[in-house]
Amino acid sequence: MSRALFLVDGEHHPSAILDAVRELEEMAGLLPVGLFFLGGTEKVTDLGALSSPLWELVVPGDLILELAASLERLRPEVVVDLSDLPVVDSGTRMALASVALAHGASYRGADFEFRPPRREKVLTKPSCAVIGTGKRCGKTAVSAELARCLRRWGYRPVVVAMGRGGPPEPYLVRGEEVDGPYLLRELSKGLHAASDHYEDAMVTGMTTIGSRRCGGGMAGQPFITNCAEAARLAESLAVDAVVMEGSGSSIPPVETQGAICVISAAQDPRDSLEYLGPYRILISDGVVITMAEEPFADPRRVSSLRERIKRIKDGVLTIETVFRPHPLKPIDGKRVFLVVTAPPEAGAVLREYLEKETGCQVVGTSFNLADRRSLRRDLEEADGAELFLTELKAAAVDTVARHAGETGREVVYFHNLPVPAVPGESLEGFFRAVWDRVLERT
């Protein structure tokens, strides 16, 4: 028998609800520990008709908050949705499912079921996951900065990255070894030398471990992944802190004591805050809002995003950030061709920042780092450049670095540094507050 909390509404007659509960108990082994009334008055005038000494009847004021409280109190293994339109629409249903999954309960309806993503207990050392609500939101940059902070605080951290281009077996990379020639040698082995674990290693100088995944569920469960094996390798190392980096909207299938969710302000809010997006916020201690500036998002949009995050999880830490390119080698006085995954709208900001902060001259930009055909065309037209400046993503090694070598020019990689967008806020202070929560649970 599985302990079950049944979601019911007043559009169904009490006798239909009670018969359904009894049938599901007998046929599906679902033991009712509570009935959670979602509203509706057409066929239920006396809620006492739904009462029983066998279960608790919950009549909430706030559906989301009181569902969370009921889940904590009653500890069901499954939430069974016996409701329907018009009381509960699809958006509300997904929000309820997010709450159930965040409390470790599956959410089952007549023709669907959401299950909490599996998390293996592998790590004994303090650990924090960095997850996101989509691709290109900045998880790698945030993971790298968290690792750099941990090292400043006296830890010996390791980053475990999970990527769609990761290695077939967990792959350890030592940061002090990673440079341009190293990446080309890795490429010659048939590896995706721009995978996230290489970027983490290059920009931090620390040890990282790469893993791969294929497919991703709505709640972040990878279909196939060797991430847990990579975490076991991390556990065996002489380290004392682990950063588990997600991939796209997929979440590392390993238990951690804390989590940070990265949300891009440029992303459609429906993808980050609706569907099962709230689940990722509910399991996180803090949220880093990236690209919190125009032209990606105006101040009103960023403020609305922050407020909606707080409504999903009261007490979650938040910080707004922007990305700024920090070359890993000096480029002052150089004529630079910039290669990025950012959209063309970011061009002016990036060019102005680089020229002001590094003393280089940006003579051209390609925004096609993730589109090899268009990228090759852009590189062939970069006649006035003596140096290619690129982030370590997508085609940075197999196309940009190769082209630089073929044309006798240098390639320099840069780190997308997350910088607080609000004066007075501190990214390190944000990380410290999250890490304090991690230590409380360790």
N, C-alpha and C positions, 0 to 999 in steps of 0.2 A: 504494500500500500504506500502511496505517495501522499504526503500532506499537501492539500490543495486549498487555495483561496479562490473562490468563485466571484467573478465580476458579473453583476446582474443589473437589470433595469426594470422600470415600471411600465414599459411597453409590452412586456410579457406578463401573462396572468400568473399569479403566485403558484397555482397548481402546476403550470407548465414548467416553471423554474424548479420547484421541489422535485417533480418527477424526473427532470433532467439530471439534477444533482444525484438522486438515488441511482439512476441508471448508470451514470458515469462512475459512481462508487462501485457498483456491482460489476460492470463490464470492463472498466478501465483501471480499476484499483485506485481511484482518486478519493482519498479520505478528506471530507470537508472539515476544515478548521475555521473557516470564516466565509461569510457572504458580504461582499462589498458592494453597496448600492450606489450606482452611478447616476441615478435620477430618472425622471419620467413618471408621469402620474396617470396615464390613460387607463391602465388596468390594475394599478396598485394604489388603493386609497388608505389601507391600513398596513403599515410596515410590520406590524406584529405578526402578520400572516407569514412572514419570512423568518421569524424567530424560531430557534430550537435550542434546547440545552446541549446539543451536540456541537454547536459552532457559535462563533461570535458574529453578531450582525453589526456591520460598520456603516454608518450613514455619515459620510464625510461632508465637510464644508469646502475644503480645497482638495480636489481629487489627487493631485500629484503629491502634495506634502503628506496627506493622510494615508495614501497608499504606501508611501515609504515607511511611515510609522507602523502601519499594520504589518508590513513585511518584516520589520525588525522585531515586532512583538510576537507574531504568530509563527514565524519561521517556516513558511510553506516551501516545498520544493518546486511547485508549479503553480502558476496563476492561470486559471481557466476562464476565458472570456465568453460568457453566455449572453453578452449584450449585442446590440445591432443598431443600425441607423433607425431613427434620427437622434437617439440619445448620444451615441458615440460616433464621431466621424473618423476618417482614416488618420488625420493628424493627431487627434487625441489618443487614438488607439496606439499609435507608434510611440507617443510620449509615455503612456502607461507601460508599454513593453520595455522602454528604456529603463524605467525605474525598476521593473521586475528583474531585468538582466543585471543591473548594477547591484542588486541584492542577492545575486546568485540563484535566482529562480527562473525556470523556463516560462515562456508565455505562449499559451496554446489556444487556438481558436478552432472553428469548425473545419477549416481547410488550410491551416497554416500553423507553424510552430517556430518560435525563436528560442534558441538555447544559448545560455551564457558561454562565451568562448572558453575553451579549455586552457587552463594555466597549470603547467607542471611546476612542482616545488623542487627547484634545482639549486637555487642560490641561498647561501647562508650569510653572505656578506651584505652590508648595506647596499641597496640597489634602488634605482629609479628608472622607470620607463619614460621615454619621450615619444609620444604618439601624435597623430595628426588627423585631420578631417579630410585630407586629400593630398594629391601630389603637388610638389613645388610650393609647399607652404613654409618650408624652412626648418624641418626637423633636424637635418644634419647640422646646420649652423648652430641651432640651439643645443644639440647634443654635444657638439665640440666645445661650446662655451661653458656648458655645465662641467665637462671634464676638466677644462682649464681652471675653473674655479676650485674644483675638488683638489687639484694638485697644489694650488696656492694655499689651500687650507691644511696641507700636510698629508693628503691622501695619496695613495698609489692607485689611480683608477684605470679601468679598462673599458672600452666601448665595444659593445656587440651590436653590429648593424645587420639588419635584415633587408635584402633588396631583391628586386625582380631580376637583376643581373648578377646576383651573388654567386659564389662558388658552389660546386656540387658537394663539397665536403667543407666543414668549418675550416676557415683559412686565417692564420695568424699573420699579422703585418706589424713590423716594428717601425714606429714613426721615424726614428733617426735614419732609417735606410731609404725612406721614400723620397725620391727626386725624379726629375724628368727621365733620365736613362732607366731608372728602376721601373717606371711605369711602362715604358716601351718594351722592356724585357718581359714584364708580366703580360702585356698584350701579345707578344710572340708565343706565349704558352697557351693562347686561346682563351685567356681570362678577360673579363670586362674590367679593364684597368681604371675605369672611371666610376666604379661602384662605390657606394657610400663609405665602406670601411677604409678604402684608400684615401678618400677625402678627409675622413676623421683623423687618420694617421698623419697625413701630410700637414694639416693645419694645426694639430696639437703637438706633434712630435711624440705621441704616446703609442702604446701598443693597442691595436684594435683587432677584432675578430669579425670576419665576414661570414654571412650565411645567406641562403636564398629562400625565396618563397614563390609560389605560383597560385594565383587566384586569391580572392578575398571576399569574405561574407559581409553582410550588411552590418553585423556587430563587430567586424574586425578580425574574424577567425580566418587565418590563411588555410587554403585547401591543402597544400603540400608545403612543408618547410623543414629545414634542418636547424632551425633557430635554437631549439632546446639543446641539441648536441653542442652548438656553439657556446651556449651558456654553461654547459658542463665543462667545456674547455676553459672558460673564464674562471670558473670556480676552482680549477686546479692550479691556477697561476698564483704567483706571489703578489697579489693585489689585495686591496682592502675596500674597494668600492667598485660597483658595476653600473654602467649606463647601458640600458637596453633600448636601442633605437628602432622604432617601427618603420613601416614601409607603406607609402601612400596612406590609406585609411586603415591598413591592417595593423594589428597589435601583436607584439611579441607574445608567443604562447607560453610565457614563463612568469611565475609569480614574482612580483617586486613589492618592496615596502612603500613605494610611492610612485606617482605618475605626474607628468606634465603634458598637457594637451596643447598643441600648436595649431592655431587657426589663422588663416590669412584673411585680412580685411577685404582683400580683393575677391575672395571666393563668394559665390552665390550663397547668401545666408541660409537658403533652403537646404543646401548640402551640409552645412556645418551645424545648424541649429535645429533642423527638422529631421524627419525620418528617424534613424537611430543615432543621429549626431549627438543628442543629449546624453546618450549612454557614455560616450567617451568623456564628456565633461563630468558626469556623475562619478566616474571612477578616478578622477584626477584631483590632485591637491592644488594645482595651479594651472592657469591658462596663459600662454604667451600669444598675444595678438600681434601678428607680423604684418608688414606692408601697411602700417597705420598712417598713411600720408597720401596726399594727392600726387599723381593722378589716379592711384589705385582706389582710394576711398576718401571721401570728404569727412570733415570732423563730425558731422551729424551722424553719418553712417557708422563711424568708429564708436561714437558714444552709444548709439543704439545697440551695437554688437556687445559692448561691455555690459550694458544694463541687462540684456537678454541672457547673457552668460550667468550673471548674478542671480537672475530669477530661476534659472535651471538648478543652480546649486549655490545656496546662500553660504557665504564663508569661504568660497573658493578664492584663491589668490589670483590676481590678474595684473598684467603689465602690457603696455603697448610699445611696440618696437618698430624700427625701420632697419633695412639692410644697407650697409655701406661696404664697398669693395676694398679690401686691404691686401695689396700685393705681397707675396711671400718673399720677394726679392726687390731691391731698389730699382725703380724705373725712371728716376728723375732725369730730365733732359731727353728722354726717348720719344720717338714718334711711334705711337701705340695704336694697334688695331684691337679693339675690345670685342670679345666674343662671350655672349651670355645666353641664358635661358629666359631672361626677363622679357616682358613685352616691349614693343617700341616706345610706348608711353614713358618708360623709365629712362630712356636714352639721355635726355637733357640733365636729369639729376645725377646720373652716373658720371657723365662726362665732366660736369662742373665740379663734382666732388674730387674726382681723380686728378684733374688738372690743378686744382687748388691745393690738395693735400700732398700730392706726390711730385709735382713739378713736371709731369709728363705732358705730351701733346697728343690728344686723342684725334687721330686722323680718319678714323672710320669705326663703324660698329656693326656687328652681325647679331641679330636676335634669334638666329636659327641654329643654336647649338644642339637642339633636339631634332633637327631636320637636316640630315646629312646631304641630301641633294642640293638644297638651297644654300647650305653652309659652304659646300665646295665652290659654288658660284661666287659667294661673297668673298671667300679667301682669295680666289683668283683675281679679284678686282682690288685687292689690298696692296696695290703697287707702292704707295707712299709710306708704308709702315716698315719699321726695322725690327719690330717686336710684336708678338701676339700675346695679349693678356686675356686669360680665360679662367673661368671657374672649372673645377674638376668634376664635371658631370657629362652625361650623355656622350657626345662625340669628341670630347676634349682631347683624348689621347689618340684614338684611331684615325681622326681626321685632322684636327688642329695641329697636334704635335708632329704628325707625319708630314703635313704640308710645310710646317716650319722647317723641318729637317731637309726636305726636298728643295726648299728655296733658300737655304742658308741663313735662316733667321732664327731668332731666339723665341722660346715660348716661356712665359712666366704665369704661374697659377696664382689665383687670389682667393682669399677667404671672405665669404659673405658674413661680415660681422654684424650681429644684432645689436642695435643701439637703442636705448630708451627714447621714445618719442615725446614723453612728457618731462619737462624740466623738473629736476629734483628726484625723479624715480631712479632706482638702481637695479640693474639686472642681477648683479651679484647679491644684492640684498634680497631680491625675489628668490634666487636660488637657495640662499641661506635659510630662508623661512620654509621653503619646501623640504630642504634637507633635514631641518630640525624635526619635521613630521616623520621623515624616513627613520631617523634615529630613535624616535619614540616607539616605533613599531618593530625595531630590530631586536 
